[in-house]
Amino acid sequence: MIRYLYILLTTVMIGCEVLSSEFTSKNELKEENYSDQRKELRRRDNNSSFDASVKLTDREHQANAKLISLRDSLLQAYEKAQYFPPAKDFFKSREHIQTTKLYGLLKQMPKGGFLHMHASAVKDFHWLIDKVITLPEMYVHWRSDNEQYLKGELRAFNEGEEPAGFVNVAELATSEESFREKMYELLTLAPETDKDTIDIWTEFDKIFQRIGGAYAYEPIFKEFHKVLFLSLLDDNIQHVELRQIMFDGLYDLAHETGYYNEDSIVRIFKKLEIEIQEDHPQFSLKLIYTDLRFRSREAIANSFANAYALRARYPEIVKGFDLVSEEDAGNSTLYYLDAWLKADSLEHVYGIDMPFYFHDGESNWYSNTNLYDAILLGSKRIGHGINLAFFPSLIDEVVARDICLEVSPISNQVLGYVEDLRVHPANSLIRQGVQITISSDDPAIYQYEGLTHDYWSVLLAWQLDLRSLKKLSMNGVLYSALSDREKSDALEFWQNEWDEFVNLLIDEI
Ligand SMILES: [Zn+2]
């Protein structure tokens, strides 16, 4: 035992010696070696950054210098004004962001993939409001919230079958001049919404309840997604992955509940992908089978098995499994362990694997340990991972296993997890080699579309350059659920777009 302790102590001491001997102690510091040592520490940090592997071409260096000068001139202007938008309420600067030259340029940047979204809350709600007004069978609950319905809850009914409190949308839009504005207010979070996490989640969940009956209405569903995907293409996003809740299916007024099942949803998406590819051959779409972490163990176990069956039927588009909704209020990932441990036997039955894409670590609490399970269960990517910084061993695992975090900066800010985007945990994690992609989660609720506002915010808040932008953008393809073959096609298209973007920066700045 003593001998063991001796060996242990010597090892520790030698370890310390090795660590300290690389840098001179304070007393020995001299002018000539100080700057070398400082540079060496800086070099180490640069080498561990998430974008260290990216090599810039001469033209990219040229574009980078211009981008940095534009970035720094904005930073100086905000410093002078003593108002830095990414550190303040997003709603107060949303419109200002859109007027900047940087926004105009970033809008044209190819953004690879948009890997974390909930489709019903991605297309600006003005479209959905205008759409429901044109459908005579669409009704809205226009009384105060009650136990069953919320004010603003939309649903289609046969005439005369609408429950008490529901009024015809088309008629209401004619009789009440401000209907559109009132409805938009009910479907978005406003600047004055209390940022306390629990309150904001209550408001947030209500919005999904209000739009649910319009989103899942079969005559709207396909057109809604078409308009959505075209708006994302307009933001230079080529690949899209949806967290899709399947268990409720869709409905219309001509068929029994259950007629439009999970297969119907997948078939609509497959058709739509082909349709959009006619004009935009670069477009690709994948689905992640998603359920809610409020449901029972039994419900999730069933859903997990259904996901295998569906993926076995459509392996080219159904790519994985996830659980959503407010993590701190819902069940832990560990709570459903029995279901996850059936993965091997389900894989055997259905002859196909089921990668996880868990929403985990969307929390400011140390007691939320969902990330341990996301990593042990082999999650391919992780949605949010905000509290990863609390768990050093998990940071090492995320880097070693090359797991990508889906970071939604503005969503995190609006929902109250981070106030000032400069101290968003991802700003530190990327310096430690953690790979991330930029998403926007539910931008329609935050009154915007696409990814440009998020890129704008982190470019300034994290003082990113062209190298980091290039890596972030490429990660949207590299860490997607596309097959290897699809990835190489997608990267080929992306590269051309990227080269054009580099030219644009050189010409326009
Ligand atoms: Zn999400």
Residues whose N, C-alpha, C, O or C-beta is under 5 A from the ligand:
A	BS01	ZN	D441
